């Protein structure tokens, strides 16, 4: 029976190897300079999400999703918001072949300055105020739309039935890298709702296939519902993932258990990982 099980599992990772090998070539950016300039030189926020309930629960995933969506709601509704592109993939054995649920919100420019009525010529006061009020109303409606669209999207994510089979995290990271290769400058995040990689993925050393092909371009990688058996195991796996993803170009890696308080990941002062890049130089990723 063990031999039969392995024969069924291997093809998925062979396909992963082919996918990543073909995906190592970066595509040219499709973002026009004028599109970037319209967001007032502020890089948009690009969030790629992978979700599984393997060895976890829907309730834990839903709770972490509510926290993340709540933080993003503050981001997309604040004046000067850079805009958000958020794509959520199911994590399964063949993560690299899955389709995403997608959301995009527009950037919100800063509110216009209110005209100084005292210095404005009398014959221009009415039109100046009308122009100002029209722009304020437009921004108010844009803010409400961005918040409403994200809130609806968050509910869809919470209510969706996510896969419970052993996931391919490295396949998902390959997908995230492919997205980053086709988008212009952005603040990049990868959110992984998973307890850890599966025993099958670890046994067949999927990372061997993906090494060098998951170009994460400085993205912050965040594991949520990362619930290991013991504090020692949690620290060991945190080091290993941080080191591996640093080798794949991640800016930093953060890992949180289901019962951890998740700090504001997208605010002006985001949390910092316990290790810096120089901590990994010349050291093995296994502890």
C-alpha positions in Angstrom: 0.0 0.0 0.0 2.9 2.4 0.8 4.4 1.9 -2.7 1.0 2.6 -4.3 0.5 5.8 -2.3 3.9 7.1 -3.4 3.2 6.4 -7.0 0.1 8.5 -6.8 1.8 11.4 -5.1 4.9 11.7 -7.3 3.2 13.0 -10.5 1.9 16.0 -8.7 5.5 17.1 -7.7 6.9 16.1 -11.1 4.3 18.5 -12.6 5.4 21.1 -10.1 8.9 20.8 -11.3 7.9 21.3 -14.9 5.7 24.3 -13.9 8.5 26.0 -12.0 11.1 25.2 -14.7 8.9 26.9 -17.3 8.0 29.8 -15.0 11.6 30.8 -14.2 11.6 33.4 -17.0 10.2 36.7 -15.9 7.6 38.3 -18.1 7.9 42.0 -19.0 5.9 44.4 -16.9 2.5 45.4 -18.4 2.0 48.5 -16.3 2.3 51.7 -18.2 4.2 54.7 -16.6 1.1 56.8 -16.8 -0.9 54.2 -14.8 1.7 54.4 -12.0 1.8 58.2 -12.1 -2.0 58.3 -11.6 -1.5 56.8 -8.1 0.7 59.8 -7.2 3.9 57.9 -7.3 2.7 55.5 -4.5 3.3 51.8 -5.2 0.1 49.8 -5.0 -0.2 46.9 -2.5 -0.1 43.5 -4.1 -1.3 40.6 -1.9 -1.2 37.0 -3.0 -3.1 34.6 -0.6 -3.0 30.8 -0.3 -5.5 29.0 2.0 -5.8 25.4 3.2 -7.6 23.9 6.2 -5.3 20.8 6.2 -4.7 19.7 9.8 -6.5 22.9 10.9 -10.1 24.1 10.9 -12.4 26.5 9.0 -12.9 28.5 12.1 -9.2 29.2 12.6 -8.8 30.2 9.0 -11.9 32.4 9.1 -10.7 34.2 12.3 -7.3 35.0 10.7 -9.0 36.1 7.5 -11.2 38.6 9.4 -8.1 40.1 11.1 -6.3 40.5 7.8 -9.3 41.9 5.9 -9.9 44.3 8.7 -6.4 45.6 8.4 -6.7 46.0 4.7 -10.0 47.8 5.0 -8.2 50.5 7.0 -5.6 50.7 4.2 -7.9 51.0 1.2 -10.1 53.6 2.8 -7.5 56.0 4.1 -6.8 59.2 2.2 -3.9 58.6 -0.3 -4.5 54.8 -0.3 -2.2 53.3 -3.0 -4.8 50.8 -4.2 -5.0 47.1 -3.7 -4.6 44.0 -5.9 -5.6 40.9 -3.8 -5.7 37.3 -5.3 -6.6 34.3 -3.2 -5.7 30.8 -4.2 -6.8 27.5 -2.7 -3.8 25.5 -1.4 -3.9 21.9 -2.5 -1.5 19.2 -3.8 -1.6 20.9 -7.2 -1.6 24.5 -6.0 0.3 25.7 -9.1 -2.7 24.8 -11.3 -5.4 26.5 -9.2 -7.4 29.6 -10.1 -7.7 32.6 -7.9 -10.5 34.8 -6.5 -9.4 38.3 -7.5 -10.1 41.8 -6.2 -8.7 45.2 -7.2 -9.4 48.6 -5.7 -8.4 52.0 -7.1 -5.9 54.3 -5.5 -7.4 57.2 -3.6 -5.7 60.6 -4.1 -5.3 62.9 -1.1 -8.3 65.3 -0.6 -8.0 68.6 -2.4 -7.2 71.7 -0.4 -10.3 73.7 0.5 -10.3 77.1 -1.3 -9.6 80.1 0.7 -12.8 82.1 0.4 -11.2 85.2 1.9 -8.7 85.5 -0.9 -10.8 84.1 -3.7 -12.4 86.7 -6.0 -16.1 87.1 -5.4 -17.1 86.0 -8.8 -15.1 82.8 -8.5 -16.1 81.8 -4.9 -19.2 79.8 -6.0 -17.5 77.8 -8.7 -14.4 77.1 -6.5 -16.6 75.7 -3.7 -18.6 73.7 -6.2 -15.5 72.2 -7.7 -14.1 71.4 -4.2 -17.3 69.8 -3.0 -17.7 67.8 -6.2 -14.1 66.3 -5.7 -14.7 65.6 -2.0 -18.0 63.8 -2.9 -16.2 61.8 -5.6 -13.5 60.7 -3.1 -16.1 59.8 -0.5 -17.9 57.6 -3.0 -14.6 56.0 -4.1 -13.7 55.3 -0.5 -17.1 53.7 0.2 -16.8 51.6 -2.9 -13.3 50.3 -2.1 -14.4 49.4 1.4 -17.6 47.8 0.3 -15.8 45.7 -2.4 -13.2 44.5 0.0 -15.7 43.7 2.7 -17.7 41.6 0.3 -14.6 39.9 -1.0 -13.6 39.1 2.6 -17.0 37.5 3.3 -16.5 35.3 0.2 -13.1 34.2 1.5 -14.5 33.4 4.9 -17.5 31.4 3.6 -15.6 29.5 0.9 -14.9 25.8 1.4 -11.1 25.6 1.2 -9.2 22.4 0.5 -8.3 20.1 3.4 -5.9 17.8 1.5 -2.1 18.1 1.9 -1.1 21.3 0.3 1.8 22.2 -2.0 3.1 25.5 -0.5 6.0 25.6 -2.9 3.7 25.3 -5.9 1.7 28.3 -4.5 5.0 30.3 -4.0 5.7 29.6 -7.7 2.3 31.1 -8.6 3.0 34.2 -6.4 6.4 34.7 -8.1 4.8 34.5 -11.5 2.3 37.2 -10.5 5.0 39.4 -9.2 6.9 39.1 -12.5 4.0 40.5 -14.5 3.2 43.5 -12.3 5.2 46.8 -12.0 6.5 48.3 -8.7 4.4 47.3 -5.7 4.5 46.6 -2.0 4.3 42.8 -2.2 2.9 40.4 0.3 2.4 36.6 0.3 -0.1 35.4 2.9 0.0 31.6 3.6 -2.9 30.2 5.7 -1.4 26.8 6.5 -0.1 24.8 9.4 3.1 24.0 7.4 4.1 22.2 4.3 2.7 18.6 4.0 4.7 15.5 4.9 4.4 14.5 1.2 5.9 17.7 0.0 8.7 17.6 2.6 9.4 13.9 1.8 9.7 14.5 -1.9 11.8 17.6 -1.3 9.7 19.8 -3.5 12.0 22.7 -2.6 14.7 21.0 -4.7 12.4 21.6 -7.8 11.6 25.2 -6.9 15.0 26.5 -5.8 15.7 29.7 -7.7 12.3 29.7 -9.4 10.2 31.5 -6.7 11.5 35.0 -7.2 9.7 36.8 -4.5 11.2 40.2 -5.2 11.4 41.5 -1.7 7.9 40.4 -0.7 6.9 40.1 3.0 5.8 36.4 3.5 3.4 35.9 6.3 2.3 32.4 7.6 -0.9 32.5 9.5 -2.5 29.6 11.5 1.1 28.2 11.6 0.4 25.8 14.5 3.3 23.5 15.3 3.3 20.9 18.0 5.7 22.6 20.4 7.5 26.0 20.9 10.8 24.3 20.0 9.3 22.9 16.7 7.7 26.3 16.0 11.1 28.1 16.4 12.9 25.5 14.3 10.5 25.6 11.4 10.3 29.5 11.6 14.1 29.6 11.1 14.0 27.1 8.2 11.2 28.9 6.4 12.8 32.3 6.9 16.1 31.0 5.5 14.6 29.2 2.6 12.4 32.2 1.6 15.3 34.6 2.0 17.2 32.5 -0.6 14.1 33.0 -2.8 14.2 36.8 -2.5 11.7 37.4 0.3 12.2 40.6 2.2 11.2 39.0 5.4 9.2 36.1 6.8 6.7 36.3 9.7 4.9 33.3 11.3 1.9 33.5 13.6 0.0 30.8 15.4 -3.8 30.8 15.4 -3.9 32.2 18.9 -1.3 34.9 18.3 -2.2 38.6 18.2 -1.5 39.6 14.6 0.0 43.1 14.4 -0.9 45.5 11.6 0.9 43.9 8.6 0.2 46.8 6.2 0.5 49.9 8.3 3.2 52.6 8.2 5.3 50.7 10.8 4.9 47.0 9.9 6.3 44.3 12.2 9.8 43.1 11.8 11.0 39.5 11.5 13.3 38.2 14.4 16.1 37.5 11.9 17.9 39.7 9.4 19.4 38.7 6.0 22.9 38.5 7.4 21.8 35.9 9.9 21.5 33.4 7.1 24.7 34.1 5.2 27.0 31.1 5.4 24.6 29.1 7.6 22.5 26.0 6.7 18.8 26.4 6.6 18.2 23.4 8.8 18.5 23.5 12.6 
